[in-house]
């Protein structure tokens, strides 16, 4: 889901594509080439933040934002114990609104995303393109194959630390103007991916990074932000939580409908009819919610294009977050202990790690050893 909240999908296509080009000779050479070439162009455009700050031609407002990112970056290391490395010490203006465009797809009667598999990164529920037209062409191809597809711009992505030797993941114009709380969230999210990554488990990876960003941004706002920034964020985040609650309800309704696949029509209504009703209800409730916000329209585009693919993509960011937050509490709110516990989970079988996480509401929950 492309969120105004700057929650970013993690594109590991560069690392995976490079491995494929060098090691496997994968047939999909064109896709891997655009992935490698796109990232190299970003690295070429990036300059150290100190250079931007010292440059008389750098706009004053950009200098303020860049200086803020370095305070956030330092906070990530000292307070959240996230990696102290070259990432987010460089900045690039890409002169476009997104760094990549992700394509997601799902069947007509399922929220389960189609996956694409890559060396190193494993299988993920999206396919990223540095060119928007290519992403939309891929979506059209998927639709011709019977999938529901969605394309959304992504403001940032992580190379999982693979490119720190070359300057790391840079700050970008695609998110540098975000409100203070959102800027902190994004940086914390992407750095979290450099600490733990479980191949073939988008739900685990994104829910974990989202938990880090939420916990970390609360701490940043409480300890570093001005009262004005905290108040603005409270309004912004309040809308987000209301919208997430609405979409969660709709996801559950759709899931219940799709579980009737093998059953006879429910009260004479087909699955397609029930799905249409659920989507209509979702949009009607959103209209009511939007009215309570005084007309705030930040989610309009997402709602207009909502389908199984976009709902499925959103689930990857939300579903396990409460469980990771419970794990953080279980580990005494100690960041190194929390990361070690997540690493242990990443080292066990996928089903086992999900089961263990979901059991964390129990005070006697235990983390399996990897």
TIPA-817160 format. One line per 2 residues: number of its first residue (from 1); for each residue x, y, z of C-alpha. Coordinates in Angstrom, 1 decimal, m for minus. Example, Ala and Ser with C-alpha at 12.3 -4.5 7.8 and 13.67 -1.06 7.14 Angstrom:
<nodes>
1> 12.3 m4.5 7.8  13.7 m1.1 7.1
</nodes>
This chain:
<nodes>
1> 0.0 0.0 0.0  1.3 3.4 m0.9
3> 0.8 5.3 2.3  1.1 9.0 2.9
5> 2.7 7.8 6.2  6.0 7.0 4.4
7> 6.0 3.4 5.4  8.2 2.0 2.7
9> 8.5 m1.4 1.2  11.9 m2.9 1.2
11> 13.2 m3.6 m2.3  16.0 m6.2 m2.2
13> 16.0 m6.5 m5.9  19.4 m4.9 m6.3
15> 21.2 m7.3 m4.1  19.2 m10.2 m5.5
17> 19.7 m9.1 m9.1  23.4 m8.6 m8.7
19> 23.8 m12.1 m7.3  21.7 m13.4 m10.2
21> 23.8 m11.7 m12.8  27.0 m12.8 m11.3
23> 26.1 m16.3 m10.2  23.1 m17.8 m11.9
25> 22.7 m16.2 m15.3  18.9 m16.0 m14.7
27> 16.9 m15.8 m17.9  15.1 m12.6 m16.7
29> 18.2 m10.6 m17.5  16.2 m7.4 m18.5
31> 14.6 m7.2 m15.1  17.8 m7.7 m13.2
33> 19.6 m5.2 m15.4  17.1 m2.4 m14.7
35> 17.4 m3.2 m11.0  21.2 m3.0 m10.9
37> 21.3 0.0 m13.3  18.6 1.9 m11.3
39> 20.4 1.5 m8.0  23.8 2.5 m9.5
41> 22.2 5.7 m10.9  21.1 6.5 m7.3
43> 24.5 5.8 m5.9  26.1 8.1 m8.6
45> 23.6 10.9 m7.7  24.3 10.7 m3.9
47> 26.6 13.1 m2.2  27.7 13.3 1.5
49> 25.3 15.3 3.6  28.2 17.4 4.8
51> 28.9 18.4 1.2  25.2 19.5 0.8
53> 25.3 21.5 4.0  28.6 23.2 3.0
55> 27.3 24.1 m0.5  26.1 27.7 m0.8
57> 23.7 26.6 m3.5  21.8 24.2 m1.3
59> 18.4 25.7 m0.4  18.1 26.7 3.3
61> 15.1 24.5 3.9  16.9 21.4 2.5
63> 19.8 22.1 4.8  17.4 22.1 7.8
65> 15.9 18.8 6.7  19.3 17.2 6.1
67> 20.5 18.4 9.5  17.4 16.8 11.1
69> 18.1 13.5 9.4  21.5 13.4 10.9
71> 20.1 13.9 14.4  17.6 11.1 13.7
73> 20.4 8.9 12.3  22.4 9.5 15.5
75> 19.4 8.7 17.7  18.9 5.5 15.8
77> 22.4 4.3 16.8  22.5 5.6 20.4
79> 18.9 5.0 21.5  17.6 2.2 19.3
81> 20.9 0.4 18.8  20.5 0.3 15.0
83> 23.6 m0.1 12.8  26.2 2.7 12.8
85> 27.2 2.5 9.2  27.3 4.7 6.0
87> 23.6 4.4 5.3  21.7 7.7 5.4
89> 24.7 9.9 5.5  24.4 10.7 1.8
91> 21.6 12.5 m0.1  20.4 12.4 m3.7
93> 17.7 14.3 m5.6  16.2 11.9 m8.1
95> 13.9 14.6 m9.6  10.9 12.2 m9.4
97> 8.2 11.4 m6.8  9.2 7.8 m6.0
99> 12.5 5.8 m6.0  10.8 2.6 m7.3
101> 7.3 1.4 m8.2  6.2 m1.9 m6.8
103> 3.8 m4.3 m8.4  1.7 m6.6 m6.3
105> m0.8 m9.1 m7.5  m3.4 m11.5 m6.0
107> m6.1 m13.9 m7.4  m9.7 m12.8 m7.8
109> m10.9 m14.5 m4.6  m7.8 m14.3 m2.3
111> m5.7 m11.8 m0.5  m2.6 m14.0 m0.8
113> 0.0 m12.2 m2.9  1.7 m13.7 m5.9
115> 5.4 m14.1 m5.0  8.6 m13.6 m7.0
117> 11.8 m15.4 m6.0  15.3 m14.1 m6.2
119> 18.7 m15.3 m5.1  19.7 m14.1 m1.6
121> 16.5 m12.2 m1.0  14.3 m15.3 m1.3
123> 10.6 m15.0 m2.3  8.8 m11.7 m1.8
125> 5.3 m10.6 m2.5  6.2 m7.7 m4.9
127> 8.3 m6.9 m7.9  10.0 m3.5 m8.0
129> 10.9 m1.3 m11.0  12.9 1.9 m11.2
131> 10.7 2.9 m14.2  7.0 3.5 m13.6
133> 6.0 2.6 m17.1  7.7 m0.8 m16.8
135> 5.9 m1.4 m13.5  2.5 m0.6 m15.1
137> 3.2 m2.8 m18.1  4.0 m5.7 m15.7
139> 0.7 m5.0 m13.9  m1.2 m5.1 m17.1
141> 0.4 m8.5 m18.0  m0.7 m9.9 m14.6
143> m4.2 m8.7 m15.1  m4.3 m10.4 m18.5
145> m3.4 m13.6 m16.6  m6.4 m13.2 m14.3
147> m4.8 m11.5 m11.3  m5.8 m8.3 m9.6
149> m2.8 m6.0 m9.6  m1.7 m2.8 m8.0
151> 1.2 m0.4 m8.6  2.4 2.1 m6.1
153> 5.4 4.4 m5.7  7.8 3.6 m2.9
155> 9.8 6.5 m1.3  12.7 4.3 0.0
157> 14.0 0.8 0.1  16.7 m1.2 1.8
159> 19.6 m3.1 0.3  19.9 m4.9 3.6
161> 23.4 m3.5 4.2  24.8 m5.0 1.1
163> 25.8 m1.6 m0.3  27.4 0.0 2.7
165> 30.8 m0.6 1.2  29.7 1.8 m1.6
167> 28.2 4.5 0.6  25.1 2.7 1.8
169> 21.4 3.5 1.2  21.1 7.3 0.7
171> 18.5 9.9 1.9  16.3 10.9 m1.1
173> 14.1 13.8 m2.2  11.2 11.3 m2.2
175> 10.9 11.5 1.5  13.2 14.3 2.8
177> 10.2 16.7 3.2  8.1 14.3 5.3
179> 6.9 15.6 8.7  9.5 15.0 11.4
181> 7.8 11.9 12.9  7.4 10.3 9.5
183> 10.9 11.0 8.6  12.1 9.3 11.7
185> 9.8 6.3 11.1  11.1 5.7 7.6
187> 14.8 5.8 8.6  14.2 3.5 11.6
189> 12.2 1.1 9.4  14.9 0.8 6.7
191> 17.7 0.5 9.2  15.8 m2.3 11.0
193> 16.0 m4.4 7.8  19.8 m4.3 8.1
195> 19.6 m6.0 11.5  17.3 m8.9 10.7
197> 16.0 m10.3 7.4  14.3 m13.7 6.9
199> 14.3 m14.9 3.3  10.9 m15.9 1.9
201> 8.9 m14.2 4.6  7.7 m10.7 3.7
203> 5.1 m10.7 6.4  7.7 m11.3 9.1
205> 10.2 m8.8 7.7  7.9 m5.9 7.2
207> 5.9 m6.4 10.4  9.2 m6.4 12.4
209> 10.5 m3.3 10.7  7.1 m1.6 11.2
211> 7.2 m2.4 14.9  10.7 m0.9 15.2
213> 9.6 2.2 13.4  6.6 2.7 15.6
215> 8.4 2.0 18.8  11.3 4.1 17.7
217> 9.3 7.1 16.5  7.4 7.3 19.7
219> 10.7 7.5 21.6  12.0 10.1 19.2
221> 8.9 12.3 19.5  8.9 12.0 23.3
223> 12.5 12.9 23.7  13.6 15.0 20.8
225> 10.7 16.6 19.0  9.0 19.9 19.7
227> 5.5 20.1 21.2  4.3 21.4 17.8
229> 5.8 18.4 16.0  4.3 16.0 18.5
231> 0.9 17.6 18.1  1.0 17.5 14.3
233> 2.1 13.9 14.4  m0.7 12.9 16.8
235> m3.3 14.2 14.3  m1.6 12.5 11.4
237> m1.1 9.2 13.2  m4.6 9.3 14.5
239> m6.0 9.3 11.0  m3.7 6.5 10.1
241> m4.8 4.3 12.9  m8.4 4.9 12.1
243> m7.8 4.0 8.4  m5.9 0.9 9.4
245> m8.7 m0.2 11.6  m11.1 0.2 8.7
247> m8.9 m1.7 6.3  m8.3 m4.5 8.8
249> m12.1 m4.9 9.2  m12.4 m5.1 5.4
251> m9.6 m7.6 5.1  m11.2 m9.9 7.6
253> m14.6 m9.6 5.8  m13.0 m10.4 2.4
255> m11.1 m13.3 3.9  m14.3 m14.8 5.4
257> m16.0 m14.4 2.0  m13.1 m16.1 0.1
259> m13.1 m19.0 2.5  m16.5 m19.9 1.1
261> m14.9 m20.8 m2.2  m15.9 m24.4 m2.1
263> m19.3 m23.7 m0.5  m22.6 m23.1 m2.3
265> m23.8 m19.5 m2.8  m24.4 m17.8 0.5
267> m28.1 m16.8 0.7  m28.3 m17.0 m3.0
269> m25.3 m14.6 m3.5  m22.2 m15.5 m5.3
271> m18.7 m14.8 m4.0  m18.4 m12.1 m6.6
273> m21.5 m10.4 m5.3  m20.4 m10.7 m1.7
275> m17.1 m9.2 m2.6  m18.7 m6.2 m4.4
277> m20.8 m5.5 m1.3  m17.8 m5.7 1.0
279> m15.9 m3.3 m1.2  m18.8 m0.9 m1.5
281> m19.2 m0.9 2.3  m15.5 m0.2 2.7
283> m15.7 2.9 0.4  m18.9 4.1 2.1
285> m17.3 3.8 5.6  m14.2 5.6 4.2
287> m16.3 8.5 3.0  m17.8 8.8 6.5
289> m14.3 8.6 8.1  m13.0 11.2 5.7
291> m15.8 13.6 6.7  m14.8 13.3 10.3
293> m11.3 14.4 9.3  m12.6 17.6 7.8
295> m12.0 16.3 4.3  m8.4 15.2 4.6
297> m7.9 13.3 1.3  m4.5 11.6 1.8
299> m5.9 8.1 1.3  m8.2 8.8 m1.6
301> m6.0 7.3 m4.3  m5.5 4.1 m2.4
303> m9.2 3.7 m1.7  m10.1 4.4 m5.3
305> m7.8 1.6 m6.5  m8.3 m0.8 m3.6
307> m8.4 m4.5 m4.6  m7.1 m7.9 m3.3
309> m3.6 m7.0 m4.2  m3.5 m3.7 m2.3
311> m5.2 m5.2 0.7  m2.8 m8.2 0.6
313> 0.2 m5.9 0.5  m1.0 m3.8 3.4
315> m1.4 m6.9 5.5  2.4 m7.5 5.3
317> 2.9 m4.3 7.3  0.3 m4.7 9.9
319> m0.5 m8.3 10.8  2.3 m9.3 13.1
321> 3.2 m5.8 14.5  1.3 m6.3 17.8
323> 3.2 m9.5 18.3  6.6 m7.9 17.7
325> 5.6 m5.1 20.1  4.7 m7.8 22.7
327> 8.1 m9.4 22.1  9.7 m6.0 22.8
329> 7.9 m5.8 26.1  8.8 m9.4 26.9
331> 12.5 m8.6 26.4  12.3 m5.7 28.9
333> 12.2 m3.0 26.2  15.9 m3.7 25.7
335> 16.8 m3.2 22.0  19.8 m5.6 21.7
337> 17.8 m8.3 23.5  14.8 m7.7 21.2
339> 16.9 m7.9 18.1  18.5 m11.1 19.3
341> 15.1 m12.6 19.9  14.0 m11.6 16.4
343> 17.1 m13.2 14.9  16.3 m16.4 16.7
345> 12.8 m16.4 15.2  14.3 m15.7 11.8
347> 16.4 m18.8 12.2  13.5 m21.3 12.6
349> 11.0 m22.6 10.1  8.5 m20.0 8.8
351> 5.4 m21.6 10.3  7.1 m22.1 13.6
353> 8.2 m18.5 13.8  4.7 m17.2 13.0
355> 3.2 m19.5 15.6  5.6 m18.3 18.2
357> 5.0 m14.7 17.5  1.2 m15.1 17.6
359> 1.5 m16.8 21.0  3.2 m13.8 22.5
361> 0.0 m12.5 24.1  0.7 m15.4 26.6
363> 2.9 m14.4 29.5  4.5 m17.8 29.3
365> 5.4 m17.6 25.6  8.8 m18.8 24.7
367> 11.0 m18.0 21.8  12.3 m21.0 19.9
369> 16.0 m21.4 19.4  17.3 m21.0 15.9
</nodes>
